Amino acid sequence: MQKKKRNVIVGQSGGPTAAINSSLAGVYRTAIDRGYTKVYGMIHGVQGLMEGRYVDLSEHIQTGLDAELLKRTPAAYLGSCRFKLPEIFEDKAVYEKIFEILDKLAIDCFIYIGGNDSMDTIKKLSDYAIISGSTVRFVGCPKTIDNDLALTDHTPGYGSAAKYIGTSVKEIIRDGWSLETEKGQVIIVEIMGRNAGWLTGAAALSKGEDCDGPDAIYLPELPFDLEKFIKKIKGILAKKPNVVVAVSEGVKTKDGKYVSDLDDSPDYVDAFGHKQLTGAARYLASYVSREIGCKTRAIELSTLQRAASHCTSRVDILEAYEVGGAAMKAADEGDTGKMVVIQRLSDDPYQAGTEVKDVHKIANDERLVPREWITKDGTFVTDEFITYVRPLIQGDVAPIMVDGIPRHLYRPGFQDKL
Ligand code: F6P
């Protein structure tokens, strides 16, 4: 009989997505199938782990229905964190503490589902394991709606967010046309993504036989010029009464100031030094009403775009599951200091596979939208962009509805104060 393996621990970190729990389900299933005894889940990532907070996932995923619900549950089931580990030479004690807990739990594999900041955690922990002679294997499982991780074709979570954005922008455009307003109406839709425009560009997915798509799209990859912007809006308003513009939360003026900061409102800064970006649409909408005097609306898609489990992409949810499984497989087979990446084999039919890459080449890097995928005038994305994203939003995963509302997997204590 095959010897039972020791244990696995899995955590979720960074901004949640609608697909992140599908990866968790994939890690869990593969760990069990590969003969691990226990699969622990860190509560609120490595930060919670350091406080001794973890659960035995077998108590949470008891039936096939639980696993199916988990795949359809948005946000981090285990709770997430934005926690930056110190450099090893700065504070060895932090590492000693984490490894002591891992030893106590008899952990062989540590899987972290996250974005570039979370891969920094995998990088540091795998480096420390080498220095300290630990045999624990550390593997990253990619996740971020921002789609800005290096070396992977795309990241789980992005496809579903892109689908929600394309759908919502289409609905907003439709709504705008219902009522005529005297001087016209300008709607600014603010979309997440920080310094990368992958999500904002997805607003173009609304364009089709029954919809012209947004009138302009502003990505954070290019400097934002207020004067050119207002000129463009006036030009469009001269031709049509309803204007819809998609704008990234991270657009900056040419001197590097976030548009959302132009009104000088104070914003929260996280442990990685990232400023909470909010208010670009609000600022631009007031600017337009001041300059033009027409009706404006600022719509910040905010949390909705990453939590919309009722509008996920089947491709995304399945890939998230596979990538979770691939991370577990890689750790089981001896990989450490690695992250699973998705490799696209073809666009049509869409085919993709996974492999593992060195996390040192991924952590803390940001993959931006290439200049050639943005139109020359910088106010829309090209057909190549659409060809890239379209396969990632295909198919649906029907929510399991109870009393008319999608049912999620409930974790007792998930709303408790830390
Ligand atoms: O990292 C993903 C992300 O969704 C970014 O696009 C966004 O800027 C950030 O998280 C927002 O995070 P929070 O909800 O913590 O403000």
Residues whose N, C-alpha, C, O or C-beta is under 5 A from the ligand:
A	BS01	F6P	G15 D146 M192 G193 R194 Q276
